[in-house]
């Protein structure tokens, strides 16, 4: 009998707790948003923290240095592109020259074989 009473009282306590939690949740969700809570200003203050002049100056200097580095990187990449294009042109010319030499050698071999057929 005592065990049954303990179980039912524990279940009752859990149910009472759940009902209280639901009541609190409903009450908090029913609150009207104010300027600071749930409003635009509250969102801004949650994101923006006032900063000192030195912090802003450091941030600006850091952004400027990053911008300069990006420009330098871009110039370096453009220089490398020009260099790579030059190498590509040289390699294309070498390939064309090799093909021409191969074709000339093939023609020379075929004309040589036509003039002097090999006897077996």
MMTF fields as JSON, N, C-alpha, C and O atoms, coordinates in Angstrom:
{
  "mmtfVersion": "1.0.0",
  "mmtfProducer": "UNKNOWN",
  "numBonds": 479,
  "numAtoms": 480,
  "numGroups": 120,
  "numChains": 1,
  "numModels": 1,
  "chainsPerModel": [1],
  "groupsPerChain": [120],
  "chainIdList": ["A"],
  "bondAtomList": [4, 2, 8, 6, 12, 10, 16, 14, 20, 18, 24, 22, 28, 26, 32, 30, 36, 34, 40, 38, 44, 42, 48, 46, 52, 50, 56, 54, 60, 58, 64, 62, 68, 66, 72, 70, 76, 74, 80, 78, 84, 82, 88, 86, 92, 90, 96, 94, 100, 98, 104, 102, 108, 106, 112, 110, 116, 114, 120, 118, 124, 122, 128, 126, 132, 130, 136, 134, 140, 138, 144, 142, 148, 146, 152, 150, 156, 154, 160, 158, 164, 162, 168, 166, 172, 170, 176, 174, 180, 178, 184, 182, 188, 186, 192, 190, 196, 194, 200, 198, 204, 202, 208, 206, 212, 210, 216, 214, 220, 218, 224, 222, 228, 226, 232, 230, 236, 234, 240, 238, 244, 242, 248, 246, 252, 250, 256, 254, 260, 258, 264, 262, 268, 266, 272, 270, 276, 274, 280, 278, 284, 282, 288, 286, 292, 290, 296, 294, 300, 298, 304, 302, 308, 306, 312, 310, 316, 314, 320, 318, 324, 322, 328, 326, 332, 330, 336, 334, 340, 338, 344, 342, 348, 346, 352, 350, 356, 354, 360, 358, 364, 362, 368, 366, 372, 370, 376, 374, 380, 378, 384, 382, 388, 386, 392, 390, 396, 394, 400, 398, 404, 402, 408, 406, 412, 410, 416, 414, 420, 418, 424, 422, 428, 426, 432, 430, 436, 434, 440, 438, 444, 442, 448, 446, 452, 450, 456, 454, 460, 458, 464, 462, 468, 466, 472, 470, 476, 474],
  "bondOrderList": [1, 1, 1, 1, 1, 1, 1, 1, 1, 1, 1, 1, 1, 1, 1, 1, 1, 1, 1, 1, 1, 1, 1, 1, 1, 1, 1, 1, 1, 1, 1, 1, 1, 1, 1, 1, 1, 1, 1, 1, 1, 1, 1, 1, 1, 1, 1, 1, 1, 1, 1, 1, 1, 1, 1, 1, 1, 1, 1, 1, 1, 1, 1, 1, 1, 1, 1, 1, 1, 1, 1, 1, 1, 1, 1, 1, 1, 1, 1, 1, 1, 1, 1, 1, 1, 1, 1, 1, 1, 1, 1, 1, 1, 1, 1, 1, 1, 1, 1, 1, 1, 1, 1, 1, 1, 1, 1, 1, 1, 1, 1, 1, 1, 1, 1, 1, 1, 1, 1],
  "groupList": [{"groupName": "UNK", "atomNameList": ["N", "CA", "C", "O"], "elementList": ["N", "C", "C", "O"], "formalChargeList": [0, 0, 0, 0], "bondAtomList": [1, 0, 2, 1, 3, 2], "bondOrderList": [1, 1, 2], "singleLetterCode": "X", "chemCompType": "L-PEPTIDE LINKING"}],
  "groupTypeList": [0, 0, 0, 0, 0, 0, 0, 0, 0, 0, 0, 0, 0, 0, 0, 0, 0, 0, 0, 0, 0, 0, 0, 0, 0, 0, 0, 0, 0, 0, 0, 0, 0, 0, 0, 0, 0, 0, 0, 0, 0, 0, 0, 0, 0, 0, 0, 0, 0, 0, 0, 0, 0, 0, 0, 0, 0, 0, 0, 0, 0, 0, 0, 0, 0, 0, 0, 0, 0, 0, 0, 0, 0, 0, 0, 0, 0, 0, 0, 0, 0, 0, 0, 0, 0, 0, 0, 0, 0, 0, 0, 0, 0, 0, 0, 0, 0, 0, 0, 0, 0, 0, 0, 0, 0, 0, 0, 0, 0, 0, 0, 0, 0, 0, 0, 0, 0, 0, 0, 0],
  "groupIdList": [1, 2, 3, 4, 5, 6, 7, 8, 9, 10, 11, 12, 13, 14, 15, 16, 17, 18, 19, 20, 21, 22, 23, 24, 25, 26, 27, 28, 29, 30, 31, 32, 33, 34, 35, 36, 37, 38, 39, 40, 41, 42, 43, 44, 45, 46, 47, 48, 49, 50, 51, 52, 53, 54, 55, 56, 57, 58, 59, 60, 61, 62, 63, 64, 65, 66, 67, 68, 69, 70, 71, 72, 73, 74, 75, 76, 77, 78, 79, 80, 81, 82, 83, 84, 85, 86, 87, 88, 89, 90, 91, 92, 93, 94, 95, 96, 97, 98, 99, 100, 101, 102, 103, 104, 105, 106, 107, 108, 109, 110, 111, 112, 113, 114, 115, 116, 117, 118, 119, 120],
  "secStructList": [7, 2, 2, 2, 2, 2, 2, 2, 2, 2, 2, 2, 2, 2, 2, 2, 2, 2, 2, 2, 2, 2, 2, 2, 2, 2, 2, 2, 2, 6, 1, 7, 7, 7, 1, 1, 1, 1, 1, 2, 2, 2, 2, 2, 2, 2, 2, 7, 7, 7, 7, 7, 2, 2, 2, 2, 2, 2, 2, 2, 2, 2, 2, 2, 2, 2, 2, 2, 2, 2, 2, 2, 2, 2, 2, 2, 2, 2, 2, 2, 2, 2, 2, 2, 2, 2, 2, 2, 2, 2, 2, 2, 2, 2, 2, 2, 2, 2, 2, 2, 2, 2, 2, 2, 2, 2, 2, 2, 2, 2, 2, 2, 2, 2, 2, 1, 7, 7, 7, 7],
  "xCoordList": [0.822, 0.0, 0.862, 0.558, 1.944, 2.818, 3.49, 3.648, 3.884, 4.541, 3.62, 4.055, 2.375, 1.407, 1.217, 1.084, 1.207, 1.038, 2.254, 2.11, 3.438, 4.656, 4.668, 5.002, 4.299, 4.265, 3.26, 3.573, 2.065, 1.037, 1.395, 1.074, 2.054, 2.43, 3.572, 3.622, 4.491, 5.567, 4.995, 5.411, 4.054, 3.404, 2.652, 2.674, 2.002, 1.269, 2.2, 1.868, 3.38, 4.346, 4.856, 5.025, 5.091, 5.549, 4.479, 4.785, 3.249, 2.156, 2.006, 1.801, 2.104, 1.993, 3.141, 2.934, 4.342, 5.492, 5.292, 5.608, 4.766, 4.535, 3.498, 3.65, 2.45, 1.407, 1.982, 1.676, 2.817, 3.427, 4.351, 4.36, 5.126, 6.001, 5.207, 5.594, 4.101, 3.261, 2.691, 2.627, 2.279, 1.706, 2.775, 2.49, 3.98, 5.053, 5.41, 5.641, 5.456, 5.79, 4.746, 5.088, 3.487, 2.423, 2.508, 2.322, 2.79, 2.857, 4.039, 3.907, 5.196, 6.363, 6.204, 6.701, 5.514, 5.327, 4.259, 4.187, 3.442, 2.381, 2.851, 2.08, 4.114, 4.597, 4.696, 5.076, 4.347, 4.401, 5.845, 6.486, 6.37, 7.75, 7.894, 7.043, 8.961, 9.266, 10.398, 10.833, 10.88, 11.989, 13.23, 13.963, 13.471, 14.68, 14.453, 15.349, 13.295, 13.048, 12.201, 11.01, 12.834, 12.111, 11.901, 11.295, 12.389, 12.216, 13.482, 14.486, 13.418, 14.548, 15.749, 16.871, 15.54, 16.656, 17.312, 18.534, 16.505, 17.067, 17.955, 19.009, 17.535, 18.363, 19.664, 20.731, 19.57, 20.779, 21.734, 22.94, 21.202, 22.077, 22.66, 23.758, 21.93, 22.459, 23.633, 24.527, 23.639, 24.693, 25.783, 26.967, 25.41, 26.363, 26.759, 25.911, 28.047, 28.572, 29.375, 30.249, 29.093, 29.855, 31.353, 31.754, 32.176, 33.624, 34.335, 33.827, 35.503, 36.307, 36.966, 37.008, 37.483, 38.104, 39.333, 39.568, 40.108, 41.323, 40.973, 41.666, 39.912, 39.495, 39.039, 39.367, 38.289, 37.813, 38.991, 39.038, 39.953, 41.129, 41.94, 42.42, 42.097, 42.811, 42.085, 42.715, 40.76, 39.979, 40.125, 40.26, 40.097, 40.273, 41.661, 41.803, 42.685, 44.051, 44.182, 44.821, 43.58, 43.625, 42.91, 43.401, 41.751, 41.009, 41.811, 41.826, 42.479, 43.309, 44.464, 44.769, 45.111, 46.235, 45.753, 46.44, 44.588, 44.032, 43.721, 43.936, 43.218, 42.913, 44.194, 44.22, 45.256, 46.538, 47.093, 47.601, 46.994, 47.462, 46.67, 47.23, 45.365, 44.531, 44.933, 44.994, 45.206, 45.636, 46.976, 47.163, 47.917, 49.223, 49.089, 49.763, 48.218, 47.979, 47.409, 47.796, 46.491, 45.886, 46.934, 46.962, 47.797, 48.863, 49.821, 50.265, 50.136, 51.018, 50.377, 51.043, 49.09, 48.385, 48.349, 48.529, 48.122, 48.116, 49.498, 49.603, 50.562, 51.914, 52.177, 52.756, 51.742, 51.919, 51.12, 51.558, 49.935, 49.121, 49.835, 49.868, 50.4, 51.122, 52.31, 52.568, 53.029, 54.183, 53.757, 54.414, 52.655, 52.168, 51.698, 51.916, 51.056, 50.631, 51.832, 51.796, 52.905, 54.125, 54.714, 55.119, 54.763, 55.271, 54.403, 54.906, 53.096, 52.176, 52.428, 52.437, 52.633, 52.922, 54.204, 54.27, 55.23, 56.503, 56.3, 56.789, 55.576, 55.334, 54.493, 54.752, 53.489, 52.676, 53.544, 53.406, 54.435, 55.328, 56.271, 56.542, 56.766, 57.642, 56.889, 57.442, 55.65, 54.841, 54.617, 54.759, 54.262, 54.061, 55.349, 55.318, 56.459, 57.753, 58.054, 58.519, 57.784, 58.026, 57.129, 57.573, 55.888, 54.971, 55.443, 55.409, 55.88, 56.381, 57.598, 57.693, 58.524, 59.715, 59.323, 59.884, 58.361, 57.888, 57.298, 57.595, 56.447, 55.826, 56.88, 56.791, 57.867, 58.942, 59.705, 60.043, 59.972, 60.694, 59.864, 60.413, 58.564, 57.697, 57.725, 57.849, 57.608, 57.622, 58.962, 59.017, 60.027, 61.346, 61.467, 62.014, 60.955, 61.016, 60.176, 60.619, 58.956, 58.103, 58.692, 58.65, 59.235, 59.852, 61.123, 61.426, 61.851, 63.062, 62.678, 63.334, 61.591, 61.15, 60.566, 60.685, 59.939, 59.366, 60.474, 60.373, 61.518, 62.614, 63.479, 63.879, 63.759, 64.614, 63.818, 63.969, 62.992, 62.23, 63.172, 64.154, 62.835, 63.661, 63.35, 62.196, 64.352, 64.165, 64.336, 65.203, 63.506, 63.579, 64.089, 64.217],
  "yCoordList": [-1.2, 0.0, 1.259, 2.23, 1.233, 2.397, 2.631, 3.771, 1.532, 1.633, 2.286, 3.122, 1.909, 2.479, 3.969, 4.764, 4.338, 5.743, 6.572, 7.69, 6.003, 6.714, 6.911, 7.988, 5.858, 5.973, 7.021, 7.854, 6.99, 7.926, 9.348, 10.286, 9.53, 10.886, 11.393, 12.582, 10.495, 10.903, 11.277, 12.267, 10.495, 10.808, 12.121, 12.935, 12.327, 13.569, 14.769, 15.816, 14.617, 15.717, 16.043, 17.208, 14.998, 15.212, 15.928, 16.851, 15.526, 16.175, 17.638, 18.506, 17.912, 19.289, 20.131, 21.27, 19.559, 20.275, 20.574, 21.672, 19.603, 19.802, 20.892, 21.711, 20.905, 21.927, 23.304, 24.274, 23.391, 24.685, 25.166, 26.349, 24.24, 24.619, 25.125, 26.107, 24.46, 24.92, 26.302, 27.14, 26.537, 27.837, 28.933, 30.01, 28.668, 29.664, 29.912, 31.053, 28.85, 28.998, 29.832, 30.681, 29.599, 30.383, 31.84, 32.732, 32.082, 33.455, 34.193, 35.354, 33.528, 34.206, 34.445, 35.444, 33.535, 33.743, 34.78, 35.31, 35.074, 36.054, 37.474, 38.42, 37.641, 38.979, 39.803, 39.304, 41.063, 41.974, 42.436, 42.829, 42.395, 42.83, 44.324, 45.123, 44.68, 46.088, 46.489, 45.7, 47.725, 48.167, 47.313, 47.028, 46.9, 46.136, 44.636, 43.902, 44.165, 42.729, 42.347, 42.651, 41.678, 41.193, 42.237, 41.941, 43.448, 44.491, 44.736, 44.044, 45.725, 46.039, 46.51, 46.077, 47.376, 47.887, 46.759, 46.722, 45.853, 44.719, 43.874, 43.411, 43.667, 42.906, 43.635, 43.023, 44.957, 45.729, 45.705, 45.531, 45.879, 45.847, 44.456, 44.319, 43.441, 42.082, 41.864, 41.071, 42.556, 42.389, 43.442, 43.107, 44.692, 45.804, 46.144, 46.372, 46.175, 46.641, 47.908, 47.907, 48.973, 50.198, 49.943, 49.282, 50.473, 50.258, 51.594, 52.632, 51.539, 52.747, 53.142, 52.362, 54.364, 54.88, 54.066, 53.826, 53.646, 52.874, 51.511, 51.028, 50.902, 49.595, 49.751, 48.927, 50.801, 51.06, 51.363, 50.887, 52.17, 52.49, 51.236, 51.07, 50.358, 49.094, 48.232, 47.621, 48.184, 47.409, 47.971, 47.215, 49.296, 49.929, 49.661, 49.368, 49.76, 49.479, 48.028, 47.734, 47.134, 45.714, 45.486, 44.745, 46.123, 45.977, 46.561, 45.989, 47.693, 48.285, 47.365, 47.18, 46.783, 45.889, 44.647, 44.16, 44.139, 42.998, 43.378, 42.587, 44.583, 45.045, 45.162, 44.757, 45.715, 45.83, 44.449, 44.236, 43.523, 42.158, 41.511, 40.799, 41.763, 41.196, 41.768, 41.039, 43.073, 43.7, 43.118, 42.804, 42.969, 42.394, 40.951, 40.54, 40.189, 38.806, 38.772, 37.936, 39.682, 39.743, 40.07, 39.454, 41.042, 41.392, 40.223, 39.985, 39.504, 38.34, 37.252, 36.636, 37.026, 36.021, 36.434, 35.595, 37.709, 38.183, 38.024, 37.654, 38.304, 38.123, 36.652, 36.319, 35.774, 34.336, 33.862, 32.974, 34.462, 34.1, 34.477, 33.697, 35.672, 36.108, 35.193, 34.799, 34.858, 33.964, 32.587, 32.003, 32.068, 30.749, 30.771, 29.81, 31.86, 31.97, 31.993, 31.398, 32.681, 32.697, 31.301, 30.89, 30.573, 29.201, 28.32, 27.467, 28.535, 27.75, 27.999, 27.061, 29.262, 29.568, 28.888, 28.347, 28.921, 28.277, 26.774, 26.19, 26.149, 24.702, 24.354, 23.346, 25.174, 24.932, 24.999, 24.185, 25.979, 26.116, 24.919, 24.427, 24.455, 23.275, 22.04, 21.228, 21.893, 20.745, 20.824, 19.822, 22.024, 22.172, 21.875, 21.229, 22.341, 22.079, 20.589, 20.051, 19.918, 18.469, 17.716, 16.769, 18.128, 17.473, 17.687, 16.772, 18.903, 19.185, 18.326, 17.749, 18.234, 17.393, 15.932, 15.235, 15.478, 14.095, 13.861, 12.86, 14.808, 14.664, 14.665, 13.891, 15.536, 15.576, 14.259, 13.727, 13.739, 12.462, 11.327, 10.446, 11.334, 10.297, 10.381, 9.362, 11.606, 11.77, 11.317, 10.649, 11.69, 11.298, 9.769, 9.182, 9.133, 7.678, 7.038, 6.077, 7.556, 6.97, 7.182, 6.28, 8.356, 8.556, 7.727, 7.231, 7.58, 6.745, 5.281, 4.576, 4.824, 3.449, 3.226, 2.137, 4.26, 4.111, 4.051, 3.3, 4.828, 4.842, 3.593, 2.974, 3.23, 2.066, 1.034, 0.932, 0.283, -0.722, -1.777, -2.174, -2.2, -3.216, -4.573, -4.926, -5.277, -6.629, -7.606, -7.456, -8.588, -9.574, -10.854, -11.802],
  "zCoordList": [0.0, 0.0, 0.0, -0.692, 0.784, 0.832, -0.52, -0.957, -1.178, -2.473, -3.499, -4.292, -3.481, -4.416, -4.151, -5.081, -2.865, -2.497, -2.95, -3.446, -2.767, -3.163, -4.68, -5.174, -5.407, -6.869, -7.315, -8.166, -6.757, -7.185, -6.79, -7.52, -5.653, -5.266, -6.169, -6.485, -6.585, -7.493, -8.854, -9.455, -9.333, -10.604, -10.488, -11.411, -9.386, -9.155, -9.157, -9.711, -8.53, -8.495, -9.907, -10.268, -10.686, -12.057, -12.856, -13.611, -12.704, -13.428, -13.01, -13.858, -11.721, -11.241, -11.821, -12.242, -11.836, -12.399, -13.876, -14.335, -14.629, -16.054, -16.288, -17.194, -15.481, -15.617, -15.312, -16.005, -14.276, -13.935, -15.062, -15.404, -15.631, -16.735, -17.934, -18.567, -18.245, -19.347, -19.078, -19.977, -17.844, -17.493, -17.631, -18.154, -17.173, -17.272, -18.733, -19.132, -19.53, -20.948, -21.67, -22.493, -21.372, -22.006, -21.605, -22.432, -20.327, -19.845, -20.474, -20.86, -20.579, -21.143, -22.643, -23.163, -23.35, -24.781, -25.061, -26.17, -24.09, -24.282, -23.981, -24.138, -23.548, -23.24, -24.521, -25.58, -24.388, -25.53, -25.705, -24.73, -26.936, -27.125, -26.855, -27.246, -26.193, -25.94, -26.863, -27.702, -26.709, -27.55, -27.33, -28.277, -26.084, -25.801, -25.864, -26.28, -25.468, -25.464, -26.67, -26.734, -27.618, -28.773, -29.858, -30.888, -29.647, -30.649, -31.437, -31.268, -32.295, -33.156, -32.355, -32.618, -31.396, -30.594, -29.806, -29.659, -29.308, -28.572, -29.453, -29.018, -30.694, -31.643, -31.926, -31.979, -32.108, -32.382, -31.198, -31.376, -29.98, -28.813, -28.579, -28.038, -28.985, -28.842, -29.791, -29.496, -30.919, -31.912, -31.731, -31.747, -31.562, -31.55, -30.127, -29.265, -29.9, -28.621, -28.899, -29.765, -28.186, -28.413, -28.213, -27.255, -29.127, -29.062, -28.955, -29.38, -28.386, -28.237, -29.543, -30.495, -29.577, -30.79, -31.183, -32.367, -30.203, -30.507, -31.109, -32.005, -30.623, -31.158, -32.604, -33.457, -32.874, -34.236, -35.158, -36.292, -34.66, -35.466, -35.775, -36.897, -34.795, -35.026, -36.049, -36.912, -35.952, -36.918, -38.327, -39.289, -38.451, -39.76, -40.33, -41.517, -39.485, -39.949, -40.393, -41.404, -39.64, -40.005, -41.337, -42.188, -41.517, -42.779, -43.938, -45.028, -43.715, -44.774, -45.142, -46.32, -44.123, -44.416, -45.167, -46.064, -44.808, -45.546, -46.992, -47.911, -47.181, -48.531, -49.363, -50.525, -48.766, -49.475, -49.818, -50.919, -48.883, -49.142, -50.271, -51.104, -50.295, -51.359, -52.715, -53.704, -52.761, -54.02, -54.453, -55.629, -53.509, -53.835, -54.318, -55.262, -53.664, -54.102, -55.513, -56.33, -55.791, -57.122, -58.177, -59.242, -57.878, -58.818, -59.036, -60.159, -57.983, -58.096, -58.958, -59.79, -58.752, -59.552, -61.019, -61.902, -61.284, -62.672, -63.31, -64.479, -62.539, -63.054, -63.367, -64.401, -62.457, -62.693, -63.904, -64.636, -64.112, -65.273, -66.57, -67.522, -66.594, -67.791, -68.047, -69.185, -66.985, -67.122, -67.621, -68.483, -67.076, -67.498, -68.945, -69.683, -69.354, -70.755, -71.686, -72.763, -71.275, -72.083, -72.208, -73.295, -71.1, -71.145, -72.03, -72.762, -71.956, -72.782, -74.263, -75.06, -74.633, -76.04, -76.501, -77.605, -75.636, -75.99, -76.17, -77.137, -75.237, -75.341, -76.561, -77.219, -76.875, -78.082, -79.335, -80.248, -79.361, -80.521, -80.615, -81.71, -79.484, -79.487, -79.968, -80.71, -79.559, -80.007, -81.511, -82.213, -82.017, -83.467, -84.234, -85.281, -83.717, -84.371, -84.385, -85.39, -83.256, -83.181, -84.156, -84.806, -84.259, -85.212, -86.652, -87.474, -86.934, -88.286, -88.587, -89.67, -87.652, -87.856, -88.048, -88.893, -87.26, -87.392, -88.774, -89.426, -89.223, -90.545, -91.659, -92.613, -91.522, -92.526, -92.528, -93.585, -91.333, -91.244, -91.836, -92.497, -91.612, -92.185, -93.711, -94.391, -94.249, -95.708, -96.284, -97.316, -95.604, -96.078, -96.069, -97.002, -95.015, -94.93, -96.02, -96.65, -96.262, -97.298, -98.684, -99.52, -98.932, -100.255, -100.395, -101.48, -99.325, -99.354, -99.588, -100.354, -98.908, -99.078, -100.481, -101.043, -101.035, -102.379, -103.422, -104.392, -103.232, -104.173, -103.999, -104.985, -102.782, -102.481, -101.707, -100.489, -102.366, -101.6, -101.043, -101.67, -99.868, -99.222, -99.816, -100.06, -100.028, -100.55, -99.415, -98.553, -99.439, -98.358, -98.844, -98.069]
}
